[in-house]
Amino acid sequence: MMKKFQILFVVIALSIYFLVLIFQSAEYKIKQIDNTSSKNFQRTLNINSNDTDICKIPKYSPFNSEARKFYKKMPDITYNLLYIDNEGNLSFNNINWKKLNVTPGSSSVTCEYSEIYRRKYSGTIIEFEMQPFVKMYSKVKPSSDFLFAKCSNYAGSVIYADYFAFTQRNPGPRNYKNDQEVGLIIIGLDSMSRLNFLRQFPRTYRFMRNYLLTVEMKGVNKVGVNTFPNVMAMLTGLPVPPPPHNFKNMQFLWDGFQERGAATMYAEDMPQINMFNLHGDGLLRKPTHHYAYTFWQAVEYSLTQHYSSKYCLGSKTKFSIHLNYIKSFLQTYKDCPKFLFSLHNELTHDTLNLASNADDELKDFLKTSYDAGLLDRSIVVLLGDHGHRIDSYRMTEMGRMEDLMPFTFFILPRNYRNTDWYKTLTVNSNRLVSTYDLYKTFENIMFTLEKNVSTYEGSSFRKSSSLFYPVSARRSCYSAGIPEQYCICSNSYEMMSAFETSNPLSMHAVKYALLEMNLQIKQATDLCAELFIDSIIKSTHIFNKARFRLLVLFSTKPSRGIFEATVDFSTDDVQLVGDVLRINRYHGESDCLPHDLQIIEFFKTTCYCMTGRGTNVVN
């Protein structure tokens, strides 16, 4: 018995001795972890340890075994009633009306419509107003882009109601002046990585590759956690300034295009999570000639949406309404230079797989627009702001990497095949690219437009580079302006090894991250509950020659939040790398906070109100 105690004592003493050595020597510590860590999940890349300053872009199959477990084909969306023709005239779908045993325009049915306009800013959250109803007896072409129509039977009961969006020409934009002028059409999908685009939109992808002059950018790296910093980088070329955000004095790309005579449109659905309203005071003036926020807010407050199938408005999917509004813009200004920025949220924001329902709609939009010559004088960019960044798939290594790598495709006019722009884009397709680079590229397109007088000054962010010029093959995240926390380069993570969650270092990393979180909240407000460790879900050792680094995934109580933190250890210091990120869904947990804290990502995602929790959503 005494011998057993002696052996046990020796084992414990040796364990303490080695643990002390780990804290004293970072170099020894890394070697120990590297030699004894559990199963290695090093990426299947050809890594040359001598090329320390070259970014090795991760290469995955979109259907690898880890991703396949989360992928599934979603059932088709069911439709209600409605119809609008290609000229923007309000019309009726006779087939669907027959199902109601009603003849549009007959004496038993009275139809009327109301035009919807943007209200002059008054400090309220309601930015639309509806005009008095006008009776209609046949097809109608409204003055406004947006209208609501309804039909009632002889007893006054509404039997049909719907909303419509179609571009009515603004007199401001001019026609093209020469063959060198081109427009810019940006079609964005929220939370869509490159690999998930390949899974969800296979028919669209094949059409783009086989029939359009398409360049797929395989190394695009996001620069911020969510939509706001990444889109601001695209549209302004600059990092997000400190709050408060009223955007009053900011210059956006659409300002420069509009000064040069282009027709402009900004179209984003889901006004409750519109990036400018969610993270600031909204856009105080109408930013572009055509602005979809007015339409979608009217829809949000409507009974029609309340009684429609999810993801539909009446007989149409909301995604088809979104695309048809864009297409009407291309038709209306076919002979004019154009700038369009659009972002669709609803199908892709909360779910990994629902976007597959939109594959045919997106492919048909591109095909019909191409066949009609609507893309001949514009460069089309399909892109994401970031990948899927919440819930179970995000907790995998591949899901984490997809969050960092949004999809981006450039579609050039058919006569650009032999141009330097096309050739250089092709070379850059395998280079490291940031969303700041997209701004510089878009700015190059803007500069093809002749100008008379312009006050647009553009961005001076020194780390961005136009993709129409060669990007260095030896570019690093630092030189591209990409924060270390979001860097995709494999030489930043030459080896990632599973690390024991029970190891004292894992616990120390989580405690330190939680200490910083609670301290930051306490310094700002006393409305939030203190957070405690619920469990350590996962710990990963990231091999780094300079320091010992752990990536920890942990849950908290009482909020049930799941957070990811990167923590560096040195012989005499512990440090957070970047921000602590919440990667599971949250619903109104921080609604007690004042507006100036609500618009800050950290407080919105981390605070768990002691009282006054509501229905806020993740973005």
C-alpha positions in Angstrom: 0.0 0.0 0.0 2.9 2.4 0.9 4.5 1.7 -2.4 1.3 2.7 -4.3 1.1 6.0 -2.4 4.8 6.6 -3.3 4.1 6.0 -7.0 1.0 8.3 -6.9 3.1 11.0 -5.1 5.8 10.8 -7.8 3.2 11.0 -10.6 1.5 14.1 -9.0 4.9 15.8 -8.4 6.0 15.2 -12.0 2.7 16.6 -13.3 3.1 19.8 -11.3 6.7 20.1 -12.4 5.8 19.9 -16.1 2.9 22.3 -15.7 5.3 24.9 -14.1 7.7 24.4 -17.0 4.9 25.0 -19.5 4.2 28.4 -18.0 7.9 29.3 -17.7 8.9 28.5 -21.3 6.7 29.3 -24.3 9.1 27.4 -26.6 9.2 24.3 -24.5 5.5 24.5 -23.9 4.7 24.5 -27.7 7.0 21.5 -28.3 5.3 19.6 -25.5 1.8 20.3 -26.8 2.9 19.6 -30.4 4.4 16.2 -29.4 1.6 15.0 -27.0 -1.6 16.5 -28.3 -4.5 14.3 -29.3 -5.7 13.6 -32.8 -4.3 16.2 -35.3 -6.7 17.8 -37.7 -4.1 19.7 -39.8 -5.6 20.9 -43.0 -4.9 18.9 -46.1 -2.7 21.5 -47.6 0.8 21.4 -49.0 2.5 23.7 -46.5 6.1 24.8 -47.0 7.4 26.0 -43.7 10.0 28.1 -45.5 7.4 30.4 -47.1 6.4 32.1 -43.9 5.3 35.3 -45.6 3.0 33.7 -48.3 -0.7 33.3 -47.6 -1.7 29.8 -48.3 -5.5 29.9 -49.0 -7.4 27.0 -47.5 -8.8 24.6 -50.1 -11.8 22.5 -49.2 -14.4 20.5 -51.0 -17.8 22.0 -50.5 -19.1 18.4 -49.8 -16.4 17.1 -47.6 -17.4 14.7 -44.8 -17.7 17.4 -42.2 -19.9 19.6 -44.3 -22.1 16.8 -45.7 -23.6 16.1 -42.3 -25.1 19.6 -42.2 -26.2 19.8 -45.8 -29.8 19.0 -46.9 -32.2 19.9 -49.6 -35.0 22.0 -48.3 -38.7 21.5 -49.4 -40.1 23.9 -52.0 -41.7 27.1 -50.8 -45.5 27.2 -51.3 -47.1 30.2 -53.0 -50.1 32.3 -52.4 -51.8 34.6 -55.0 -50.4 37.5 -57.1 -49.1 38.8 -60.4 -47.3 41.8 -62.0 -46.2 42.1 -65.6 -42.8 42.9 -67.0 -43.6 46.5 -67.8 -44.5 47.3 -64.2 -48.2 47.4 -64.8 -50.5 46.2 -62.0 -52.3 43.1 -63.5 -54.1 40.0 -62.4 -53.2 36.4 -62.8 -56.4 35.0 -64.4 -55.6 31.4 -63.6 -55.3 32.1 -59.8 -58.3 34.4 -59.8 -60.4 31.6 -61.4 -59.7 29.5 -58.3 -61.6 32.1 -56.3 -64.5 32.1 -58.9 -63.9 35.9 -59.4 -63.4 37.9 -62.6 -61.2 40.9 -62.1 -62.9 44.1 -63.3 -66.4 42.7 -63.0 -69.1 44.6 -61.2 -68.9 42.2 -58.3 -65.3 43.2 -57.6 -63.8 46.6 -56.8 -60.1 47.0 -57.1 -58.0 50.0 -55.8 -54.4 50.8 -55.2 -52.3 53.1 -53.0 -48.9 54.5 -53.9 -46.2 54.3 -51.3 -43.6 57.0 -50.8 -40.7 57.6 -48.4 -41.7 60.0 -45.7 -39.5 63.0 -45.1 -37.3 62.2 -42.1 -39.1 63.1 -38.8 -37.1 61.2 -36.2 -39.6 58.3 -36.1 -38.9 54.7 -37.1 -41.7 54.8 -39.7 -40.2 55.9 -43.0 -43.1 55.3 -45.4 -46.5 56.8 -46.1 -49.4 55.5 -48.2 -51.4 57.8 -50.5 -55.2 57.7 -50.7 -56.6 54.7 -52.6 -57.5 55.1 -56.3 -60.0 52.7 -57.9 -58.7 50.7 -60.9 -60.6 48.8 -63.6 -57.7 47.6 -65.8 -53.9 47.5 -65.6 -52.3 50.5 -64.0 -48.8 52.0 -64.2 -48.1 54.0 -61.0 -45.9 57.0 -60.5 -44.2 55.5 -57.5 -41.9 52.5 -57.4 -44.1 50.9 -54.8 -47.8 50.4 -54.4 -50.4 48.3 -52.5 -53.4 47.0 -54.3 -56.5 45.2 -53.0 -59.8 43.9 -54.4 -63.1 43.6 -52.5 -66.3 41.8 -53.3 -69.7 43.4 -53.3 -70.0 42.9 -49.5 -66.8 44.8 -48.9 -64.7 41.8 -48.0 -61.1 41.9 -49.3 -60.5 38.9 -51.5 -57.1 39.9 -52.9 -54.3 42.1 -51.6 -50.6 42.5 -52.5 -47.6 44.8 -52.7 -45.7 45.6 -55.9 -42.2 47.1 -56.6 -41.1 48.3 -60.1 -38.6 51.0 -61.0 -40.2 54.1 -62.5 -37.7 56.2 -64.4 -36.0 59.2 -62.6 -35.2 62.1 -64.9 -31.7 62.6 -63.3 -29.6 59.8 -64.8 -28.0 60.3 -68.3 -27.3 57.9 -71.1 -23.9 56.4 -71.8 -21.4 58.8 -73.4 -18.9 56.4 -74.9 -18.1 52.7 -75.2 -15.6 52.7 -72.3 -18.3 53.6 -69.7 -19.6 50.6 -67.7 -22.0 50.3 -64.8 -21.7 48.2 -61.6 -24.4 45.8 -60.4 -23.7 44.2 -56.9 -26.0 41.3 -55.9 -25.4 40.3 -52.3 -26.5 37.4 -50.2 -26.2 37.6 -46.5 -24.2 35.0 -44.6 -23.1 33.0 -47.7 -19.7 31.5 -48.0 -18.1 30.4 -51.3 -18.5 26.7 -50.5 -22.1 27.0 -49.3 -22.9 28.9 -52.5 -21.6 25.9 -54.5 -23.9 23.7 -52.4 -27.0 25.8 -52.5 -26.8 27.2 -56.1 -25.4 24.5 -58.3 -27.5 25.4 -61.3 -26.7 29.1 -61.0 -23.0 28.2 -60.6 -23.0 26.0 -63.7 -24.8 28.7 -65.8 -22.3 31.3 -64.7 -19.3 29.1 -65.5 -20.6 27.8 -68.8 -22.4 30.8 -70.3 -21.1 34.0 -68.7 -17.7 35.6 -68.5 -17.3 34.7 -64.9 -14.3 34.9 -62.5 -14.6 33.1 -59.2 -12.5 34.8 -56.4 -11.3 31.9 -54.2 -9.4 33.9 -51.5 -11.8 36.6 -50.3 -11.3 37.2 -46.6 -13.8 39.1 -44.5 -12.5 42.0 -42.4 -15.2 42.2 -39.6 -17.5 40.0 -37.6 -20.8 40.7 -39.4 -22.5 42.5 -42.2 -21.9 46.0 -41.1 -18.0 46.3 -41.2 -17.7 44.2 -44.3 -20.3 46.1 -46.3 -18.9 49.5 -45.1 -15.5 48.4 -46.3 -17.0 47.6 -49.8 -19.0 50.9 -50.0 -16.6 53.4 -48.3 -13.2 51.7 -48.4 -12.8 52.4 -44.7 -13.1 50.7 -41.4 -16.2 51.4 -39.4 -15.8 54.6 -37.4 -16.6 54.7 -33.7 -20.3 55.1 -32.7 -22.7 56.9 -32.8 -23.4 56.3 -36.5 -25.6 58.7 -38.3 -23.8 58.4 -41.7 -24.6 62.1 -42.4 -21.1 63.1 -43.5 -20.0 59.8 -45.0 -19.4 59.3 -48.7 -20.6 56.1 -50.3 -19.8 54.7 -53.7 -23.4 55.5 -54.8 -22.6 59.2 -54.2 -19.7 59.1 -56.7 -21.6 57.2 -59.3 -24.6 59.5 -59.0 -22.4 62.6 -59.4 -21.2 61.1 -62.7 -24.7 60.7 -64.0 -25.4 57.1 -63.2 -28.8 55.7 -62.0 -28.4 54.4 -58.5 -30.3 51.8 -56.4 -29.8 50.4 -52.9 -32.1 47.4 -52.2 -32.0 45.4 -49.0 -34.9 43.4 -47.5 -35.7 42.9 -43.8 -35.7 46.5 -42.5 -35.6 45.2 -38.9 -32.0 44.1 -39.5 -31.1 46.7 -42.1 -27.4 47.4 -41.5 -27.7 51.2 -41.2 -30.7 51.0 -38.9 -29.4 48.1 -36.8 -26.0 49.7 -36.2 -26.8 53.4 -36.3 -29.5 56.0 -36.8 -30.4 54.9 -40.3 -29.8 56.9 -43.5 -31.4 60.3 -42.8 -31.7 61.2 -46.5 -32.8 59.0 -49.4 -29.4 57.6 -50.5 -30.1 56.6 -54.1 -32.6 57.3 -56.9 -34.3 54.0 -55.9 -34.3 52.9 -52.3 -36.1 49.6 -51.3 -36.2 50.2 -47.6 -39.5 52.1 -48.0 -41.1 49.2 -49.7 -40.0 46.5 -47.3 -40.9 48.5 -44.2 -44.4 49.0 -45.6 -44.6 45.2 -46.2 -43.4 44.6 -42.6 -46.3 46.5 -41.2 -48.9 44.9 -43.5 -51.6 42.3 -42.9 -50.7 40.8 -46.2 -47.3 39.7 -44.8 -49.0 38.4 -41.7 -51.3 36.1 -43.7 -48.8 35.1 -46.3 -46.7 31.9 -46.3 -43.3 32.3 -44.7 -40.7 33.7 -47.2 -43.6 34.8 -49.5 -45.7 37.9 -50.0 -49.0 36.8 -51.5 -48.3 34.6 -54.5 -44.6 35.5 -54.9 -41.5 34.6 -53.0 -39.8 37.6 -51.4 -36.6 36.7 -53.2 -38.4 36.9 -56.6 -39.8 40.3 -55.6 -36.3 41.4 -54.7 -34.8 40.1 -58.0 -37.7 41.5 -60.1 -37.2 44.9 -58.6 -33.5 44.8 -59.6 -34.4 43.6 -63.1 -36.9 46.4 -63.5 -34.0 48.8 -62.7 -31.8 47.2 -65.4 -34.6 47.5 -67.9 -35.6 51.0 -67.1 -32.0 52.3 -67.3 -30.8 49.9 -70.1 -29.1 52.9 -71.9 -27.7 54.5 -68.7 -24.6 53.9 -66.5 -25.8 52.2 -63.3 -24.8 51.6 -59.7 -26.8 49.0 -57.8 -26.1 47.6 -54.4 -28.4 44.9 -53.2 -28.4 42.5 -50.2 -30.9 39.8 -49.6 -31.2 38.6 -46.0 -34.3 36.5 -45.4 -33.4 33.2 -47.1 -29.8 33.1 -46.0 -29.5 35.0 -42.7 -30.8 32.3 -40.3 -30.5 29.0 -42.1 -27.7 27.1 -43.8 -29.7 25.4 -46.4 -32.9 27.3 -47.3 -31.1 29.2 -50.1 -31.3 26.2 -52.3 -35.0 27.1 -52.9 -33.7 30.2 -54.7 -31.3 28.5 -57.1 -33.7 28.5 -60.1 -34.8 32.0 -59.4 -31.3 33.4 -59.4 -30.2 31.4 -62.4 -33.3 32.5 -64.4 -32.7 36.1 -63.3 -29.1 36.0 -64.7 -30.2 34.1 -67.9 -33.1 36.3 -68.8 -31.1 39.5 -68.0 -28.2 38.3 -70.1 -30.5 37.2 -73.0 -32.2 40.6 -73.0 -28.8 42.4 -73.1 -29.3 44.0 -69.7 -25.8 43.0 -68.6 -23.9 44.2 -71.7 -22.8 47.5 -70.3 -22.3 46.5 -66.6 -20.0 44.5 -64.5 -22.0 42.2 -62.2 -20.6 41.1 -58.9 -22.3 38.4 -56.9 -21.0 38.3 -53.3 -21.5 37.6 -49.7 -20.6 39.7 -46.6 -19.4 36.7 -44.6 -20.3 33.0 -44.2 -22.8 31.4 -41.9 -21.6 32.5 -38.5 -24.1 31.0 -35.9 -25.2 27.6 -34.6 -23.8 24.1 -34.9 -22.0 24.1 -38.2 -20.1 27.2 -37.2 -18.7 25.2 -34.3 -16.8 22.9 -36.7 -13.4 23.8 -38.1 -14.7 23.9 -41.6 -17.7 26.0 -40.5 -15.4 28.5 -38.8 -13.3 28.8 -42.0 -16.4 29.3 -44.2 -17.5 32.1 -41.9 -14.3 34.0 -42.9 -14.6 33.4 -46.6 -17.6 34.9 -48.4 -18.3 34.0 -52.0 -17.5 36.6 -54.7 -18.0 36.2 -58.5 -17.3 38.8 -61.1 -19.3 38.6 -64.3 -17.9 40.8 -67.0 -19.6 42.0 -70.3 -19.2 39.4 -73.1 -16.8 41.6 -75.0 -14.3 41.8 -72.1 -12.6 38.4 -72.6 -9.4 39.8 -74.1 -9.1 42.8 -71.9 -6.5 43.4 -69.2 -9.2 43.6 -66.6 -10.4 40.1 -67.3 -6.9 38.6 -67.5 -5.8 40.3 -64.2 -9.0 39.2 -62.4 -8.2 35.7 -63.4 -4.7 35.9 -62.0 -6.0 37.4 -58.8 -8.7 34.8 -58.4 -6.3 32.6 -56.3 -4.8 35.5 -54.3 -5.6 36.8 -50.9 -8.4 39.5 -51.2 -10.1 41.6 -48.6 -13.4 43.5 -48.8 -11.3 46.7 -48.9 -10.0 45.5 -52.2 -13.5 45.2 -53.5 -14.1 48.9 -52.8 -10.9 49.9 -54.8 -12.1 47.7 -57.7 -15.6 49.2 -57.7 -14.0 52.6 -57.6 -12.1 51.7 -60.8 -15.4 50.9 -62.5 -16.8 54.3 -61.3 -13.8 56.1 -62.9 -14.8 54.8 -66.3 -17.7 57.3 -66.2 -17.0 60.8 -67.5 -17.7 63.6 -65.0 -18.2 67.4 -65.2 -17.9 68.4 -61.5 -17.5 65.9 -58.7 -17.1 66.4 -54.9 -16.6 62.7 -54.3 -13.1 62.2 -52.8 -12.9 58.4 -52.4 -11.0 56.4 -49.8 -7.4 56.7 -48.7 -7.1 53.3 -47.0 -3.6 52.4 -47.9 -3.9 48.6 -47.5 -6.5 48.1 -50.3 -5.7 47.2 -53.9 -7.8 47.1 -57.0 -8.3 43.6 -58.4 -7.9 45.0 -61.9 -4.2 45.3 -61.0 -2.0 42.3 -59.9 -2.2 41.4 -56.3 1.1 40.2 -54.8 1.4 36.5 -54.4 3.3 37.1 -51.2 0.6 39.2 -49.6 -0.2 38.7 -45.9 -3.3 39.4 -43.9 -1.5 42.3 -42.2 -0.6 43.9 -45.5 -4.2 43.5 -46.7 -5.7 45.1 -43.6 -7.3 41.9 -42.4 -7.4 41.6 -38.6 -5.4 38.6 -37.3 -8.5 37.1 -35.7 -10.2 36.7 -39.1 -7.1 35.7 -41.1 -7.6 32.7 -43.4 -3.9 32.2 -44.3 -2.8 28.7 -43.4 0.6 30.0 -42.3 -1.2 31.8 -39.5 -2.5 28.4 -38.4 0.1 26.0 -39.6 -1.2 23.3 -37.4 -4.4 23.1 -35.3 -4.6 20.3 -32.7 -7.3 19.3 -30.4 -6.5 20.2 -26.9 -7.9 18.8 -23.7 -10.8 20.8 -22.3 -9.9 19.6 -18.9 -6.4 21.0 -19.1 -5.8 23.9 -16.7 -4.7 26.1 -19.6 -8.1 25.6 -21.3 -9.8 26.7 -18.1 -7.5 29.6 -17.6 -8.2 30.8 -21.2 -11.9 30.7 -20.7 -11.7 32.4 -17.3 -9.6 35.1 -18.7 -12.0 35.7 -21.6 -15.0 35.8 -19.3 -13.2 38.1 -16.9 -12.6 40.6 -19.8 -16.3 40.2 -21.0 -17.8 40.9 -17.6 -15.4 43.8 -16.9 -16.2 45.5 -20.2 -20.0 45.2 -19.6 -19.7 46.4 -16.0 -17.8 49.5 -17.0 -20.6 50.4 -19.4 -23.9 49.4 -17.7 -25.4 47.8 -14.6 -28.3 46.4 -16.5 -26.7 43.1 -17.4 -26.2 39.9 -15.3 -22.8 38.7 -14.6 -21.8 35.7 -16.8 -20.3 32.5 -15.5 -18.8 29.4 -17.1 -21.3 26.8 -17.9 -19.0 24.4 -19.8 -15.9 24.3 -22.0 -17.1 22.8 -25.3 -13.9 22.7 -27.2 -10.3 23.7 -27.0 -7.9 23.9 -29.9 -4.1 24.6 -29.8 -3.1 26.8 -32.7 0.6 26.3 -33.3 2.4 29.6 -33.5 6.2 30.1 -33.4 6.0 33.2 -31.4 3.5 32.3 -28.7 1.2 29.6 -27.2 -2.3 30.1 -28.5 -5.6 28.5 -27.6 -8.9 28.8 -29.4 -11.6 28.0 -26.9 -15.3 27.5 -27.3 -17.4 27.8 -24.2 -21.0 28.3 -22.9 -22.1 30.7 -20.3 -24.9 30.9 -17.7 -27.4 32.3 -17.2 -27.5 33.5 -20.9 -26.8 30.0 -22.5 -24.6 31.9 -24.9 -21.8 30.1 -26.8 -18.7 32.1 -27.3 -15.4 31.7 -29.1 -12.2 33.3 -27.9 -8.6 33.3 -29.0 -6.2 33.6 -26.1 -2.4 34.0 -26.2 -0.1 32.9 -23.4 3.4 34.1 -22.8 5.7 33.6 -19.8 4.4 36.7 -18.0 1.2 37.6 -19.8 -2.2 36.5 -21.1 -3.9 38.3 -24.0 -7.1 38.1 -26.0 -6.6 38.1 -29.7 -9.4 40.2 -31.3 -12.9 40.1 -30.0 -14.9 37.3 -28.1 -17.5 36.2 -30.7 -20.9 34.8 -29.9 -21.7 31.9 -32.3 -25.2 30.8 -31.3 -28.5 32.5 -31.8 -29.9 35.0 -29.3 -33.4 36.5 -29.0 -33.8 39.8 -27.3 -31.4 39.1 -24.4 -30.0 42.6 -24.6 -33.2 44.6 -25.2 -32.9 46.4 -21.9 -29.9 48.3 -23.2 -30.1 51.9 -24.4 -29.8 52.5 -28.2 -26.2 53.7 -28.0 -25.1 50.3 -26.5 -27.5 48.2 -28.6 -25.8 49.3 -31.8 -22.4 48.0 -30.5 -21.9 44.3 -31.5 -20.2 43.2 -28.3 -23.0 44.5 -26.0 -25.8 43.4 -28.2 -24.5 39.8 -28.3 -23.0 39.5 -24.8 -25.4 41.3 -22.4 -28.0 39.2 -20.7 -30.5 41.6 -19.2 -31.6 41.1 -15.7 -35.0 42.4 -16.7 -36.6 43.6 -20.0 -35.5 40.9 -22.4 -37.4 41.0 -25.7 -37.2 39.7 -29.3 -34.0 41.1 -30.7 -32.4 39.0 -33.5 -28.9 38.0 -34.5 -27.4 39.7 -37.6 
